[in-house]
Amino acid sequence: MTIAVDFDGTIVEHEYPAIGREIPFATETLRMLINDRHQLILWSVREGELLQEAIDWCHERGVDFYAINRDFPEEDVEKNIHFSRKLKVDLFIDDRNVGGLPDWGTIYRMISENKTWRDIIRERQATETEPPPKKKWWSR
């Protein structure tokens, strides 16, 4: 699966143009997704030196992206007259999602188990509403 991942507010807390603190488990989850053979694309509004700082920050934590702000690494923006900033990916991970950004454990579960946010919520509701098990007659 090809997954576009935002940087500010998604991997790190919003401190743009500075790099904020890592959101818990973000880089760990991204490394797991890479190990699961997903292609991750860094999808950020950062450009130039600020973008390179984000790339380096991720690299220092073991997260190397398949491509940066493009569909594939070889894409030459200057020679591609059909270039679009819209990426052709299967999934976007971004703090600007409708409903916000789930925690990274939930994100990994949704991707690895092929579940929707609705599936996860239903499972949580089911476990919260289950009555406690009845006591056996011998435990009174």
C-alpha positions as CSV (number, residue, x, y, z in Angstrom):
1,M,0.0,0.0,0.0
2,T,1.2,3.5,-0.7
3,I,0.7,5.9,2.2
4,A,1.2,9.7,2.3
5,V,2.2,11.0,5.7
6,D,2.1,14.6,6.8
7,F,4.9,15.9,9.1
8,D,3.8,18.9,11.2
9,G,1.0,17.9,13.5
10,T,1.1,14.3,12.5
11,I,4.6,13.0,13.1
12,V,5.6,15.9,15.4
13,E,3.6,18.5,17.3
14,H,2.9,21.7,15.4
15,E,5.8,24.1,16.0
16,Y,6.3,25.2,12.4
17,P,8.8,26.4,11.2
18,A,10.6,24.6,14.1
19,I,10.3,20.9,14.5
20,G,8.1,20.0,17.5
21,R,8.3,17.1,19.8
22,E,7.5,13.7,18.4
23,I,4.0,12.6,18.7
24,P,4.1,9.4,20.8
25,F,4.9,6.2,18.8
26,A,4.9,8.1,15.4
27,T,8.3,7.0,14.2
28,E,8.0,3.6,15.7
29,T,4.8,3.0,13.9
30,L,6.2,4.4,10.6
31,R,9.2,2.0,10.9
32,M,6.7,-0.9,11.4
33,L,4.8,0.2,8.3
34,I,8.0,0.3,6.3
35,N,8.9,-3.2,7.6
36,D,5.5,-4.4,6.5
37,R,6.5,-3.3,3.0
38,H,4.3,-0.2,2.7
39,Q,5.7,2.6,0.6
40,L,5.6,5.8,2.6
41,I,5.6,9.3,1.0
42,L,6.4,12.3,3.1
43,W,3.7,14.8,2.2
44,S,4.4,18.2,3.6
45,V,4.0,21.9,2.9
46,R,7.7,22.3,4.0
47,E,10.0,23.3,1.2
48,G,13.8,23.8,0.8
49,E,15.8,23.9,3.9
50,L,12.8,23.3,6.2
51,L,11.8,20.2,4.2
52,Q,15.4,18.9,4.4
53,E,15.4,19.4,8.2
54,A,12.2,17.2,8.4
55,I,13.7,14.6,6.1
56,D,16.9,14.5,8.2
57,W,14.9,14.4,11.5
58,C,13.0,11.3,10.3
59,H,16.1,9.7,8.9
60,E,17.9,10.0,12.3
61,R,15.0,8.1,13.8
62,G,15.1,5.3,11.2
63,V,12.3,6.5,8.9
64,D,13.3,6.8,5.3
65,F,10.5,7.7,2.9
66,Y,10.0,6.1,-0.6
67,A,9.4,9.6,-2.0
68,I,9.0,13.2,-0.8
69,N,6.1,15.3,-2.0
70,R,5.7,13.3,-5.2
71,D,4.3,9.9,-6.3
72,F,7.7,8.2,-6.9
73,P,11.3,9.3,-6.3
74,E,12.3,9.6,-10.0
75,E,9.5,12.0,-10.8
76,D,11.0,15.1,-12.4
77,V,8.7,18.0,-11.7
78,E,10.3,20.3,-14.3
79,K,9.9,17.8,-17.2
80,N,6.5,16.5,-16.3
81,I,3.8,18.7,-17.9
82,H,1.1,16.6,-16.2
83,F,2.5,17.1,-12.7
84,S,-0.1,17.5,-10.0
85,R,0.4,18.1,-6.3
86,K,-2.4,15.5,-5.7
87,L,-0.7,12.3,-4.9
88,K,-1.9,8.9,-6.1
89,V,-1.8,7.0,-2.9
90,D,-4.0,4.5,-1.1
91,L,-4.2,6.3,2.2
92,F,-3.3,9.7,3.8
93,I,-2.2,10.0,7.4
94,D,-2.8,13.7,8.4
95,D,-3.8,15.6,11.5
96,R,-6.3,17.5,9.3
97,N,-8.5,14.5,8.8
98,V,-12.1,14.8,9.4
99,G,-12.4,13.8,13.0
100,G,-8.7,14.5,13.7
101,L,-5.7,12.2,14.0
102,P,-6.2,8.9,15.8
103,D,-3.3,7.7,18.0
104,W,-0.5,5.9,16.2
105,G,-1.5,2.5,17.7
106,T,-4.9,2.8,16.2
107,I,-3.5,3.9,12.9
108,Y,-1.3,0.9,12.7
109,R,-4.1,-1.4,13.6
110,M,-6.4,0.1,11.0
111,I,-3.7,-0.4,8.3
112,S,-2.4,-3.8,9.4
113,E,-5.9,-5.3,10.0
114,N,-7.6,-3.5,7.1
115,K,-10.1,-1.9,9.5
116,T,-11.9,1.4,9.2
117,W,-12.2,3.9,12.0
118,R,-15.9,2.9,12.3
119,D,-14.8,-0.8,12.8
120,I,-12.5,0.3,15.7
121,I,-15.2,2.4,17.3
122,R,-17.7,-0.4,17.1
123,E,-15.3,-2.8,18.7
124,R,-14.6,-0.4,21.5
125,Q,-18.3,0.2,22.1
126,A,-19.0,-3.5,22.2
127,T,-16.3,-4.2,24.9
128,E,-17.5,-1.2,27.0
129,T,-21.2,-2.3,27.0
130,E,-20.6,-6.0,27.7
131,P,-22.0,-6.9,31.1
132,P,-19.6,-8.4,33.6
133,P,-19.5,-12.1,33.6
134,K,-22.0,-13.8,36.0
135,K,-20.5,-15.2,39.2
136,K,-20.6,-18.9,39.5
137,W,-22.7,-20.4,42.2
138,W,-19.6,-21.6,44.1
139,S,-18.0,-18.1,44.3
140,R,-20.8,-16.5,46.4
